[in-house]
Amino acid sequence: MVQAGEFEIVVDEPEYSGGTNTGPPPTDLLLASIASCMTLAFAFVAKKRGIELSGLDVTAVGVYRGPGFERIALSVTANVPRDVLEELRPDAMRLCYVSNTFREQPDLTVTIG
């Protein structure tokens, strides 16, 4: 269990990895984070431009290499023409904090105790 603001999220691993499979593994949460952040970014940009994005769906798929992701691919669909999504993409990418974190890696520190 991890705390995310005021929310508790069950995090686990599959049984074949030594977990109990009672929640998603951290890597799935990472993919969910980038997909949900990009979804919110597209929705925000569309709303600012007066565009209705019904059926908006962002899917994230990761390819593992060693202990990390080699690639993460996002697929964005909605019930609008493709060119509308293409026009929204630059601003949505600029607003998505999670994808920006991948582009500009922060310093990571681990403190014990």
C-alpha positions as CSV (number, residue, x, y, z in Angstrom):
1,M,0.0,0.0,0.0
2,V,1.3,3.4,-0.9
3,Q,-0.1,6.9,-0.1
4,A,-0.7,9.3,-3.0
5,G,-2.0,12.5,-1.4
6,E,-5.1,11.5,0.4
7,F,-5.5,8.2,-1.5
8,E,-4.2,4.8,-0.7
9,I,-3.2,2.6,-3.6
10,V,-2.6,-1.1,-3.4
11,V,0.6,-2.0,-5.2
12,D,1.8,-5.6,-5.5
13,E,3.5,-8.0,-7.9
14,P,2.2,-11.1,-9.7
15,E,2.5,-14.4,-7.8
16,Y,5.2,-15.6,-10.3
17,S,7.3,-12.7,-9.1
18,G,6.8,-13.3,-5.4
19,G,3.8,-11.1,-4.9
20,T,0.2,-11.9,-4.0
21,N,-1.4,-10.2,-7.1
22,T,-3.6,-8.0,-5.0
23,G,-2.8,-4.8,-7.0
24,P,-0.9,-3.6,-10.0
25,P,2.9,-3.7,-10.1
26,P,4.7,-0.3,-9.9
27,T,5.6,-0.5,-13.7
28,D,1.9,-0.7,-14.6
29,L,1.3,2.3,-12.3
30,L,4.0,4.1,-14.2
31,L,2.3,3.4,-17.5
32,A,-1.1,4.3,-16.0
33,S,0.4,7.6,-14.8
34,I,1.7,8.7,-18.2
35,A,-1.5,7.6,-20.0
36,S,-3.8,9.4,-17.5
37,C,-1.6,12.5,-17.5
38,M,-1.7,12.7,-21.3
39,T,-5.4,12.1,-21.3
40,L,-5.9,15.0,-18.9
41,A,-3.6,17.2,-21.0
42,F,-5.4,16.4,-24.3
43,A,-8.8,17.1,-22.6
44,F,-7.6,20.4,-21.1
45,V,-6.2,21.6,-24.4
46,A,-9.3,20.6,-26.3
47,K,-11.6,22.3,-23.8
48,K,-9.6,25.5,-24.0
49,R,-10.1,25.4,-27.8
50,G,-13.8,24.6,-27.6
51,I,-13.3,21.1,-29.0
52,E,-15.4,18.2,-27.8
53,L,-13.2,15.1,-27.4
54,S,-15.8,12.3,-26.8
55,G,-14.3,8.9,-26.6
56,L,-10.9,10.1,-25.7
57,D,-8.6,7.2,-24.9
58,V,-4.9,7.1,-24.3
59,T,-3.1,3.8,-24.0
60,A,0.5,3.3,-22.8
61,V,2.6,0.3,-23.7
62,G,6.0,-0.3,-22.4
63,V,8.9,-2.4,-23.8
64,Y,11.2,-3.6,-21.0
65,R,15.0,-3.8,-21.4
66,G,16.9,-5.0,-18.3
67,P,15.6,-3.4,-15.2
68,G,13.8,-0.5,-17.0
69,F,11.7,0.5,-20.0
70,E,13.5,0.7,-23.3
71,R,10.5,2.4,-24.9
72,I,7.0,3.7,-23.9
73,A,4.5,4.2,-26.7
74,L,1.3,6.2,-26.3
75,S,-1.7,5.8,-28.6
76,V,-4.3,8.5,-28.6
77,T,-7.8,8.1,-30.1
78,A,-11.0,10.0,-29.9
79,N,-14.2,10.5,-31.9
80,V,-12.7,13.4,-33.9
81,P,-10.7,13.4,-37.1
82,R,-7.0,12.5,-36.7
83,D,-5.8,16.0,-37.8
84,V,-7.7,17.5,-34.7
85,L,-5.7,15.3,-32.4
86,E,-2.5,16.1,-34.3
87,E,-3.2,19.8,-33.7
88,L,-3.7,19.3,-30.0
89,R,-0.7,17.1,-29.5
90,P,2.1,19.7,-29.2
91,D,0.3,21.6,-26.4
92,A,-0.8,18.4,-24.7
93,M,2.7,17.1,-24.7
94,R,3.9,20.4,-23.2
95,L,1.3,20.2,-20.4
96,C,1.8,16.5,-19.4
97,Y,4.0,16.6,-16.4
98,V,4.7,12.9,-16.4
99,S,5.9,12.7,-20.0
100,N,8.0,15.9,-19.4
101,T,9.6,14.1,-16.4
102,F,10.8,11.4,-18.8
103,R,12.2,14.0,-21.2
104,E,14.0,16.0,-18.5
105,Q,15.1,13.4,-16.0
106,P,15.1,14.8,-12.5
107,D,17.8,14.1,-9.9
108,L,16.8,11.0,-8.0
109,T,18.0,10.6,-4.4
110,V,17.3,7.8,-1.9
111,T,17.7,8.7,1.8
112,I,17.8,6.0,4.4
113,G,16.3,6.5,7.8
